[in-house]
Every structure is written in structure tokens, then in C-alpha cells.
């Protein structure tokens, strides 16, 4: 994939290195020429000097052929402008903007932008690490609105079915691991002792899930 990274701070440089290691072609845009030093001497992608939401700069960076764009500068406003240009003007298939202020997330979501509120995500992850829970979070989606969690089937659920745990719009059993093999269950799949469940859980439904699993 051809990917544009707007902003070569610590996040932008780190993201660039990860994507390059995965075999993607990466172009990095930043207004500060010194920022590109963070990419290291072995970076084989392109660097473009300029403002990340300037149309001419984006064209020079190859946005018309880009498969994805991440706007991760230190400015929420700059990130959103660059992301909107990418998605609405240049029709880049995958676009994401970093947000510092989580209060703006809903506004930008209404504009059709995928955002990552790093502060909110970090708060949730640190809380998970510090406060042990048998309900282990594997990954947070969006701005922490949905978590994918795993838990070993509690005794009270053995013999029950997936449909008994699913709550439309709030909780969904997405996979069951049994005997070392993971499968996508049907609503009629029965839980067995020793099963490892993977659930997609809406953040606001976390306490309800804990009650259903006998963890509250």
C-alpha cells in the first residue's frame, strides 16, 4: 500500500517505521526539515517538506495515488483539515486523524472522519494495566468506544449458549477458543468449561458484562 503520514513527530516517525517494516511504501510530510531525522538513516521512503494540509504539498506527496493517510501532527485542527481533504477531495480510501482533545471526537465523527483520541485511549489502557481484572482487554477500537476482551468461561455460563450473552448493539461474542482452536460461533453454540471467549463490548456496557459474567 502507498501511505502518507502527515507529521513526523514521535508518533509519525514511529508509525512510519512500523508501516515500512510491514512492506508498505510510505511518504512523510512535515513543515520542519529537522523532523525527518527521526526516521533514521535506513528509511527508504520519501519525505516532503511543507504544510500537511496544503493542496500542492499533498499533490507533490502523491496523494492522488495514496491508499491511506494518517494525519498525526501536534495540531488537532491541522489533522482534521488534512484528513477532510484526503477523504472528501482526493477520495483516499483509508484516512485517520489523531486527536489530542477527546471532546472534539464526536464533532469530527459527524463529519465522517475516523479519529484516534490518544489521550482517551491511553487512559483506558493504563487503567487496565493498573487495575487487574479477569476481563482482559486485547484491543480498543476507535477512540476506546469498543473493546475486544477475552475471558475464560465462568462456571455459571457452562452449558449456556452464545445468544444468552449477546446483547444487540452492546455485546457480541466474536470468537470462542476451545482445545487450542479458535472459531466464530453461531448464536446456538454452547459454552463449555475451559472455553476462552472473545467479546466485542461497547464501553458503556462494560459493567453490565461484568454482572452477566459474575465479575462485579
Secondary structure by P-SEA (a helix, b strand, c coil): cbbbbccccaaaaaaaaaaaaaccbbbbbbccccccccccccccbbbbbcccccaaaaaaaccccccccccccccaaaaaaaaaaacccccccbbbbbbccccaaaaaaaabbbbbaaaaaaaaaaaaaaccccccccccccccccccccccccccccccccccccccccccccccccccccccccccccccccbbbbbbccccaaaaaaaaaccc
